[in-house]
Amino acid sequence: MTLKTFNLNQEVYGKFSAFCKGHGISMSKQIELFMESQIENEPEVKRTYLEKLNNIRKGRFIIVKNFTEKYGLE
């Protein structure tokens, strides 16, 4: 374990501290889990999502200026 110092917004720190205390969880462990998710899980999820989003954007679409006129639905 290493001891690190971070500059945090006091209000955010206070709210998160109260949240952790209220749920009986370790603030340090929550920060550690967040950091792990950013470097291990998140990039893969983000890359997969962005690839799917890019494929959707390349799809064939029709332009509909007035949906009600085009399809007669209200």
C-alpha positions in Angstrom: 0.0 0.0 0.0 1.2 3.5 -0.8 0.0 6.8 0.6 -1.0 9.3 -2.0 -2.2 12.9 -1.7 -4.8 14.3 -4.1 -6.4 17.7 -4.4 -10.2 17.3 -4.3 -13.2 19.6 -4.1 -14.1 19.8 -0.5 -17.8 19.4 -1.1 -17.4 16.4 -3.3 -15.0 14.8 -0.8 -17.4 15.4 2.0 -20.4 13.9 0.1 -18.4 10.9 -0.9 -17.0 10.4 2.6 -20.5 10.5 4.0 -21.7 8.1 1.4 -18.9 5.6 2.2 -19.5 5.9 6.0 -23.3 5.5 5.5 -22.8 2.3 3.5 -20.0 1.0 5.7 -17.5 0.9 2.9 -13.8 2.0 2.6 -13.3 5.2 0.7 -9.8 4.1 -0.3 -11.1 0.8 -1.7 -13.7 2.6 -3.7 -11.1 4.9 -5.2 -8.9 1.9 -5.9 -11.7 0.1 -7.7 -12.5 3.2 -9.7 -8.9 3.5 -10.8 -8.8 -0.2 -11.8 -12.0 0.1 -13.8 -10.5 3.0 -15.7 -7.3 1.3 -16.7 -8.6 -2.3 -17.0 -12.3 -2.5 -17.9 -13.3 0.9 -19.3 -11.0 1.1 -22.4 -12.3 -2.2 -23.7 -15.9 -1.2 -23.1 -15.4 2.3 -24.6 -13.6 0.8 -27.7 -16.3 -1.7 -28.3 -19.1 0.9 -27.9 -17.3 3.3 -30.2 -16.9 0.7 -32.9 -20.6 -0.2 -32.7 -21.6 3.5 -32.7 -19.3 4.1 -35.8 -21.0 1.2 -37.6 -24.5 2.6 -36.8 -23.4 6.0 -38.1 -22.4 4.5 -41.4 -25.8 2.9 -41.8 -28.3 3.7 -44.5 -30.9 6.2 -43.3 -33.7 8.1 -44.9 -34.2 11.8 -44.0 -37.7 12.5 -42.6 -38.5 16.2 -42.1 -42.0 15.6 -40.8 -42.6 12.2 -39.3 -46.4 12.7 -39.1 -46.7 13.6 -42.8 -44.5 10.8 -43.8 -46.1 8.0 -41.7 -49.5 9.5 -40.8 -49.0 8.8 -37.1 -49.6 11.1 -34.2 
